[in-house]
Amino acid sequence: MVASPLSFELRGVAKQYGGGHGLARTDLAVERGRTTVLIGPSGSSKSTLLRLLLGLFRPDEGEVRFDGEPVVPASRLRMGYVIQDGGLFPHLTAAGNVTLVARWLGWEAARIAARLAELAAVARLPAAALERFPVELSGGQRQRVGLMRALMLDPEVLLLDEPLGALDPMIRAELQDDLRAVFDELGKTVVVVTHDLAEAAFFGHRIVLLRDGRIVQNGTLDELLHAPADAFVTAFVRAQRRMP
């Protein structure tokens, strides 16, 4: 069987909440092995779209497909998920957080230890930090642990929801460099949610700009800058103070 060139495909997908908020009927294709960034103002349904890809939300209409098949609960074992500040369990050490699912799946101790050491090197996390609890880690270290946990099972895709939003600018810049290096080295499909166009440009092969639950434009940074789909795209770009 030939692998699909798409990791994800949304076909007429909609998800609504009270008051009419949510994702309007949407079609979207996410290319395999590329980084796609979901961007837009607060309330544009960026995170909703990401959670639909992950299977945490079920669509009210349409279908979400992963590797050519409908998303089912078992699909999540093939996906890594990173949220802001890592989303770590406070009662577990960093190592305990990273290895939790592998232990639940019955991995042998030697395999777990080898994978943990490998991921600590990839994420540039000091070995001593692995024995600390989340409250004893810096924000940047917690985010690195969250990335390691997402990568533990060697998933096919990585889904990151505002992974750097709570960090100060210097730590954020360092982690941006490290994350992009990880993306390039591993060659996985990556979907990142952010509200920062400079960050989207740094990470993304494609940028999907949303407004009020609808995709306004889907393309490259150059297309957003020089061929905006409408006046909102131009206004959104101009509002990004960090862009040259």
C-alpha positions in Angstrom: 0.0 0.0 0.0 1.4 3.4 -1.0 1.5 5.9 1.8 -0.8 8.9 1.3 1.0 12.2 0.7 -1.3 13.7 3.4 -1.1 13.1 7.1 -4.5 14.7 7.8 -7.5 15.6 5.7 -10.6 17.5 6.9 -13.6 17.0 4.7 -16.5 19.5 5.5 -15.6 19.4 9.2 -17.6 21.6 11.6 -17.7 21.8 15.4 -20.0 24.2 17.2 -20.4 25.4 20.8 -23.1 27.4 22.5 -23.7 30.8 21.0 -22.7 29.7 17.6 -18.9 29.7 18.3 -16.6 27.1 16.9 -15.3 25.8 13.6 -17.4 26.4 10.5 -17.6 23.8 7.7 -13.9 23.4 6.8 -11.8 21.5 4.3 -8.0 21.2 5.0 -5.1 19.0 3.8 -2.0 18.6 5.9 1.0 17.4 4.0 3.1 14.5 5.3 6.6 15.5 6.6 5.9 19.2 6.5 5.2 21.8 9.2 1.8 23.5 9.1 1.0 26.4 11.4 -2.5 27.4 12.5 -2.6 31.1 13.3 -5.2 33.7 14.0 -6.6 35.9 16.8 -8.1 34.6 20.0 -11.4 32.8 19.4 -10.6 31.9 15.8 -10.8 28.1 16.6 -7.1 27.3 16.1 -7.0 24.9 19.1 -10.4 23.4 18.2 -9.1 22.5 14.8 -5.9 20.9 16.4 -8.0 18.9 18.9 -10.2 17.6 16.0 -7.0 16.4 14.3 -6.0 14.7 17.5 -9.4 13.1 18.0 -10.0 14.8 21.3 -13.1 16.4 19.7 -15.6 14.7 17.4 -16.9 16.8 14.6 -20.6 17.7 14.4 -20.3 17.4 10.6 -17.8 16.0 8.2 -14.9 13.7 8.6 -11.3 13.9 9.9 -9.0 11.4 8.2 -5.5 10.5 9.4 -3.2 8.6 7.0 -6.2 8.0 4.8 -8.4 6.5 7.5 -11.0 8.0 9.9 -9.5 9.2 13.2 -10.2 6.7 16.0 -9.0 6.5 19.7 -6.1 4.2 18.8 -4.8 6.8 16.3 -3.6 8.9 19.3 -0.8 6.4 19.9 0.6 7.5 16.6 0.5 11.2 17.5 2.5 13.3 19.9 0.7 16.2 21.7 2.4 19.2 23.4 0.5 22.0 25.2 1.6 25.2 26.8 3.9 24.8 29.8 4.1 21.1 29.1 0.9 20.0 30.8 2.9 17.7 33.1 1.5 15.6 36.0 2.8 17.4 39.2 3.2 14.2 41.2 5.5 12.6 38.7 9.2 13.4 38.1 10.2 14.6 34.6 11.3 11.0 33.8 8.0 9.7 35.1 6.0 12.1 32.9 8.0 11.2 29.8 7.8 7.4 30.3 4.3 7.1 31.6 2.6 5.8 28.5 5.5 3.5 27.6 5.3 1.9 31.0 1.5 1.6 30.7 2.1 -0.2 27.3 4.5 -2.6 29.0 7.8 -1.5 27.5 10.9 -3.2 29.1 12.9 -1.1 31.5 16.1 -1.2 29.3 14.1 0.0 26.3 12.6 2.8 28.3 15.9 3.9 29.7 17.5 4.0 26.3 14.7 6.0 24.8 14.7 8.4 27.7 18.4 9.1 27.3 18.0 9.5 23.5 15.2 12.0 24.0 17.0 14.0 26.7 19.8 14.5 24.1 17.4 15.5 21.4 15.6 18.0 23.7 18.8 19.2 25.3 17.6 18.5 28.8 20.2 17.9 31.5 20.2 14.5 33.0 19.8 15.9 36.5 16.5 17.5 35.5 14.9 14.1 34.8 14.7 13.4 38.5 13.0 16.7 39.4 9.3 17.3 39.7 7.6 19.9 37.4 7.5 22.5 40.2 11.3 22.3 40.4 11.8 22.9 36.7 12.0 26.2 34.8 9.3 27.0 32.2 11.7 26.1 29.4 12.6 22.8 31.0 9.0 21.9 31.5 8.4 22.5 27.8 11.3 20.3 26.9 9.9 17.5 29.1 6.6 18.0 27.4 8.3 17.6 24.0 10.1 14.4 25.2 6.8 12.9 26.4 5.2 13.6 23.0 8.1 11.9 21.2 8.4 8.9 23.5 6.5 6.5 21.3 8.2 7.8 18.2 4.9 9.2 16.8 4.3 9.9 13.1 3.0 13.4 13.8 3.5 16.1 16.4 0.7 18.5 17.4 1.7 21.5 19.4 -0.8 24.0 20.9 0.8 27.3 21.8 3.9 25.5 23.1 6.0 28.6 23.7 3.3 31.1 24.6 4.1 31.4 28.4 7.8 31.8 28.1 9.9 35.0 28.3 11.4 36.2 24.9 15.0 34.9 25.4 13.9 31.4 26.5 11.3 31.4 23.8 13.8 32.2 21.1 16.2 29.5 22.3 13.4 26.9 22.3 12.2 28.0 18.8 15.7 27.2 17.5 15.8 23.9 19.3 12.2 22.9 18.2 13.0 23.7 14.5 16.2 21.7 14.7 14.1 18.7 16.1 11.5 19.1 13.4 14.2 19.2 10.7 16.1 16.2 12.2 13.1 13.9 12.7 11.3 14.9 9.5 7.8 14.3 11.0 4.5 15.9 10.1 4.1 18.9 12.5 1.1 21.1 13.2 1.7 24.1 15.4 -0.9 26.5 16.9 0.4 30.1 17.6 -0.9 33.7 17.5 2.5 35.0 16.5 3.2 35.4 12.8 6.9 35.7 13.2 6.9 32.3 15.0 4.7 30.9 12.3 7.1 32.1 9.6 10.0 30.6 11.6 8.4 27.1 11.8 6.0 26.7 9.0 6.1 25.5 5.4 2.4 26.4 5.2 0.5 29.0 7.3 -3.3 28.6 7.8 -4.8 31.9 9.0 -8.2 31.6 10.7 -10.8 34.1 11.7 -14.1 33.4 13.5 -13.9 29.7 12.9 -13.1 30.0 9.2 -9.9 29.6 7.1 -9.2 33.0 5.6 -6.0 32.1 3.8 -3.9 28.9 3.5 -0.5 29.4 1.9 3.1 30.5 2.3 4.3 33.5 4.3 5.1 35.2 1.0 1.5 34.7 -0.2 0.2 36.2 3.0 2.5 39.2 2.7 2.2 39.9 -1.0 -1.1 38.3 -2.1 -3.5 38.6 0.9 -6.9 37.1 0.4 -8.7 40.0 1.9 -8.4 43.2 4.1 -8.3 41.1 7.3 -5.1 39.3 6.2 -3.4 42.6 5.5 -4.6 44.0 8.9 -3.4 40.9 10.7 0.0 41.0 9.1 0.4 44.7 9.9 -0.5 44.1 13.6 2.4 41.8 14.0 5.0 44.2 15.4 7.8 41.6 15.3 7.6 41.2 11.6 10.0 43.2 9.5 
